[in-house]
Amino acid sequence: MAVLSKPAAEPKFGFSPIPVIDISDPEFKQAIVKACEDFGFFKVINHGVSSELVSVLEQEAVKFFSLPKSEKTQLAGYPFGYGSREIGRNGDVGWVEYLLMNANLDFGSVPFPGIFRNALSEYTTSVKKMTCHVLEMITDGLGIKQRDTLSKLVSDSNTDSMFRLNHYPPCPLINKNTNGGKNVIGFGEHTDPQIISVLRSNNTSGLQICLTDTSWISVPSDPSSFFFNVCDSLQVLTNGRFKSVKHRVLANSRKSRVSMIYFAGPSLTQRIAPLTCLIDNEEESLYEEFTWSEYKNSADNSRLSDNRLQQFKKEPVNDS
């Protein structure tokens, strides 16, 4: 069953407000912090990830999603493996099929053609390196002396990072005569629970982000760039200074959309709490401390659109 929404409001400006960050230039460290504060989202250029590698991985993903469903479902599983329409186990559905993997997996052991396995391995390695560089730019911009304060949380081999390939087929349900011109949701609105997530897609649009005034804007597609989302855990680590961005994907009536997302997460035992270097005392902390395992379990048992951080917010202190 397709999920319908009201027609998306058109942006009231003639340009994209999405911040563009040149990560080859250290001077962008303040701009990246401002982007995390104002949008929780930014576009990265001059990233150093091979365009040829990205192209090969996209081609292999298209080949996989073009297989008969009976072959794809042989890789079905939870949480990792192939899935279609159902997103998680709590009733969320979308116009999407996907392949979800542990990003630290030994891809040599997965049942894919050699080219696909190699591309997965090289891509996740390259994007992980880029992600650590971006996180170090963020710590520089925040004035944190230890550059690896954030990057070390996602750089070890025992981290709980994930990699996801999404395919949004053309949707025949988008028709003014059959559904009144309403949008069909490819992937429902949500925030990502990890520390930071890295998105790259083909040239088909569909991604939207929610601004602080609760309006939705479309993100112009750019296959040569990467888009970074601030996730829930980074919002906590910065004590709410950075905002975990709510986002969604709308289906397209004519073209397929293929996206690849690297979710940079910490180890399961990692404790998440506001960084002490960003607050003056414990009383200023807005969140209770939790382990990544605790928060991940909470996210797995929630609906996509739930505010998962709400239960970890501290109650305001009444001084009266």
C-alpha positions in Angstrom: 0.0 0.0 0.0 1.5 3.3 -1.0 1.8 6.1 1.5 0.3 9.4 0.3 1.0 12.9 1.4 -0.2 16.4 0.6 1.5 18.1 -2.3 4.8 19.5 -1.2 4.9 23.3 -0.9 7.3 24.9 -3.4 10.2 26.7 -1.8 9.7 30.5 -1.7 13.1 31.3 -3.1 14.6 30.8 -6.5 17.8 29.2 -5.3 18.9 26.3 -3.2 19.8 27.4 0.4 21.8 24.2 1.0 25.2 25.1 2.3 28.1 24.0 0.0 31.3 23.0 1.8 34.7 22.6 0.1 36.4 20.1 2.4 39.7 20.6 0.6 39.9 24.1 2.2 40.4 24.2 6.0 38.9 27.7 6.0 35.5 26.1 5.6 35.6 24.8 9.2 33.4 27.7 10.5 31.0 27.3 7.6 30.6 23.7 8.3 29.7 24.4 11.9 27.1 27.0 10.9 25.6 24.6 8.4 25.2 22.0 11.2 23.6 24.6 13.4 21.3 26.1 10.9 20.3 23.1 8.7 21.8 20.0 10.1 22.7 19.3 6.5 25.3 20.3 3.9 26.7 19.5 0.5 30.3 18.5 0.2 32.5 19.2 -2.9 36.2 18.5 -3.6 35.8 15.4 -1.5 38.5 13.2 -3.2 36.3 10.1 -3.7 36.8 8.6 -7.1 34.0 9.4 -9.5 34.8 6.2 -11.4 34.4 4.1 -8.2 31.1 5.8 -7.5 29.9 5.1 -11.0 30.9 1.4 -10.8 29.1 0.9 -7.5 25.9 2.6 -8.9 26.0 0.4 -12.0 26.4 -2.7 -9.9 23.5 -1.6 -7.6 21.3 -1.1 -10.7 22.2 -4.6 -11.9 21.3 -6.0 -8.5 17.9 -4.2 -8.2 17.1 -5.3 -11.8 17.3 -9.0 -10.8 14.0 -11.0 -10.5 12.5 -10.5 -7.1 12.9 -14.2 -6.4 16.7 -13.8 -6.6 16.8 -10.6 -4.5 14.7 -12.1 -1.8 17.3 -14.8 -1.3 19.3 -12.1 0.5 16.3 -11.0 2.6 17.0 -10.7 6.3 16.7 -8.4 9.4 18.4 -6.1 10.2 20.8 -6.7 7.3 19.9 -7.9 3.8 17.4 -7.1 1.1 14.1 -5.5 1.9 11.1 -4.2 -0.1 8.4 -1.7 0.9 8.6 -2.5 4.6 11.0 -0.2 6.5 11.8 -1.7 9.9 9.4 -3.8 11.9 7.0 -1.2 13.2 4.6 -0.7 10.3 6.4 1.9 8.2 6.3 1.3 4.4 7.5 3.2 1.4 8.0 3.0 -2.4 11.5 1.6 -2.0 13.6 -1.5 -2.1 16.9 -1.6 -0.4 20.0 -3.5 0.6 21.3 -2.9 4.1 24.8 -4.0 5.2 27.2 -3.7 8.1 29.8 -1.2 6.7 32.6 -3.1 8.4 31.7 -6.3 6.8 34.3 -8.4 5.0 32.7 -7.9 1.6 34.7 -10.8 0.2 32.2 -13.1 2.0 29.0 -11.6 0.5 27.3 -13.5 -2.4 27.8 -10.7 -5.0 29.9 -10.6 -8.2 33.5 -9.7 -7.6 33.1 -6.3 -9.2 30.2 -5.5 -6.8 32.1 -6.8 -3.7 35.3 -4.8 -4.6 33.3 -1.6 -5.3 31.4 -1.9 -1.9 34.7 -2.4 -0.1 36.5 0.5 -1.8 33.6 2.8 -1.6 32.9 2.3 2.2 36.7 2.7 2.9 36.8 6.0 0.9 33.7 7.4 2.4 34.7 6.5 5.9 38.0 8.4 5.3 36.1 11.4 4.0 33.7 11.3 7.0 36.5 11.3 9.5 38.0 14.3 7.7 34.7 16.2 7.9 34.3 15.3 11.6 37.8 16.7 12.2 36.9 19.9 10.4 33.8 20.1 12.7 36.0 19.8 15.8 38.3 22.4 14.5 35.4 24.7 13.9 34.0 24.1 17.4 37.4 25.0 18.9 38.0 21.5 20.3 41.7 20.9 20.9 41.7 17.2 20.3 40.9 16.9 16.5 39.8 13.2 16.7 37.3 13.8 19.5 34.5 12.9 17.0 36.3 11.0 14.3 37.7 8.4 16.7 34.1 7.5 17.5 33.5 6.1 14.0 37.0 5.2 12.8 37.6 1.9 14.6 36.9 -1.5 13.0 34.4 -2.3 15.8 32.1 0.6 15.1 28.5 0.0 14.3 28.4 1.8 11.0 26.0 0.7 8.3 25.8 1.1 4.5 22.5 1.2 2.6 21.6 1.1 -1.1 18.1 2.3 -1.9 16.2 2.0 -5.2 13.1 4.0 -5.7 11.4 2.6 -8.9 9.2 4.9 -11.1 5.9 5.1 -9.3 2.7 4.7 -11.5 0.5 5.8 -8.6 1.5 9.5 -9.0 -1.3 10.5 -11.3 -3.7 13.4 -10.9 -6.6 11.3 -12.1 -6.0 8.5 -9.6 -4.7 10.1 -6.4 -5.5 13.8 -6.8 -1.9 14.8 -7.5 -0.7 13.8 -4.1 2.9 12.8 -3.5 3.8 9.2 -2.9 6.3 8.7 -0.1 9.4 6.8 -1.1 10.9 6.9 2.4 9.0 8.5 5.2 10.2 11.5 7.3 12.7 10.6 9.9 16.0 11.6 11.5 19.0 9.2 11.5 20.1 7.9 14.9 23.9 7.6 14.3 26.5 10.4 14.5 26.6 11.5 10.9 25.3 10.1 7.6 26.7 10.5 4.1 24.4 10.4 1.1 25.1 10.2 -2.6 22.4 9.6 -5.3 22.0 9.5 -9.1 20.6 12.4 -11.0 17.0 11.9 -10.0 15.6 14.2 -7.3 13.3 13.3 -4.5 15.2 14.1 -1.2 13.6 16.8 0.9 14.8 18.2 4.3 12.7 20.0 6.9 13.8 23.5 7.9 13.6 24.9 11.4 10.3 26.6 10.5 9.0 23.1 9.7 8.7 23.8 6.0 10.0 21.2 3.5 12.5 22.0 0.7 13.7 19.8 -2.1 17.4 19.1 -2.4 18.7 19.4 -6.0 20.4 16.2 -7.0 24.1 16.3 -7.7 25.7 12.9 -8.5 29.2 14.4 -8.2 28.8 15.6 -4.6 28.0 14.1 -1.2 25.3 15.3 1.2 25.9 15.1 5.0 23.1 14.7 7.6 23.6 15.6 11.3 22.3 12.6 13.2 20.7 12.3 16.6 23.9 11.2 18.4 25.7 14.3 17.1 22.9 16.5 18.3 23.4 15.0 21.8 27.2 15.3 21.6 26.9 19.0 20.9 24.2 19.4 23.5 21.6 20.5 21.0 23.8 23.0 19.2 23.7 20.9 16.1 20.2 19.8 14.9 19.5 16.3 13.6 17.8 17.0 10.3 14.5 15.5 9.5 14.3 14.3 5.9 12.3 12.2 3.5 12.2 11.0 -0.1 9.3 11.4 -2.5 8.8 8.9 -5.3 9.2 10.0 -9.0 6.6 9.1 -11.6 9.0 8.7 -14.5 12.6 8.0 -13.3 14.3 5.6 -10.9 16.3 7.0 -8.0 19.3 5.1 -6.7 21.0 6.3 -3.5 23.8 5.1 -1.3 24.1 6.1 2.3 26.9 5.5 4.8 25.7 5.8 8.4 28.7 6.5 10.6 27.9 5.1 14.0 30.0 4.4 17.2 30.7 1.0 18.8 27.7 -0.5 20.7 29.3 0.1 24.1 30.2 3.8 23.3 28.6 6.2 25.8 26.9 9.2 24.2 26.5 12.4 26.2 27.2 16.1 25.6 30.9 16.7 25.3 32.3 18.2 28.5 34.4 20.6 26.5 31.2 22.2 25.1 29.4 22.8 28.4 30.5 24.6 31.5 29.0 22.1 34.0 26.9 19.0 34.2 23.8 21.1 35.0 23.9 22.5 31.5 23.6 19.1 29.9 20.2 18.7 28.1 20.4 15.0 27.7 20.8 11.9 29.8 23.8 9.7 29.0 23.1 6.5 27.1 25.1 3.9 25.2 24.8 3.6 21.5 23.4 0.1 22.0 20.6 1.5 24.2 19.7 4.2 21.7 19.9 1.9 18.7 17.5 -0.5 20.4 15.1 2.4 21.1 15.3 3.5 17.5 14.7 -0.1 16.2 11.5 -0.2 18.3 10.1 3.1 17.1 8.3 4.4 14.1 10.2 6.4 11.5 8.7 9.8 12.4 9.0 9.3 16.2 11.1 11.9 18.2 13.5 9.3 19.6 15.5 11.7 21.5 12.6 12.9 23.6 12.9 10.2 26.2 16.5 11.0 26.8 16.0 14.7 27.4 16.6 15.9 30.9 13.7 17.4 32.7 14.2 21.2 33.2 15.3 22.1 36.7 12.8 24.1 38.7 14.7 26.6 40.9 11.6 27.8 42.7 
